[in-house]
């Protein structure tokens, strides 16, 4: 995870923060950035705990993606098992 940007939070909702994740991905052996929108309500977890978007910075994550006309959108984000929460 290169960067997290939080644009809005509503702590009264599960998945209470919206923003973007900028991750590094490898394509054809080359590293490049991938920016993914994280809508309000997207489940974000570390182990069995729900976490807020800003806690993902610097972690290795698994993102379930979908796409729309504006690019990649996260449907769920989970911190990789080997990362501490």
Secondary structure by P-SEA (a helix, b strand, c coil): ccccccccccccccccbbbbbbbbbbcccbbbbbbbbbcccccccccccccccccccccccccccccccccccccbbbccccccc
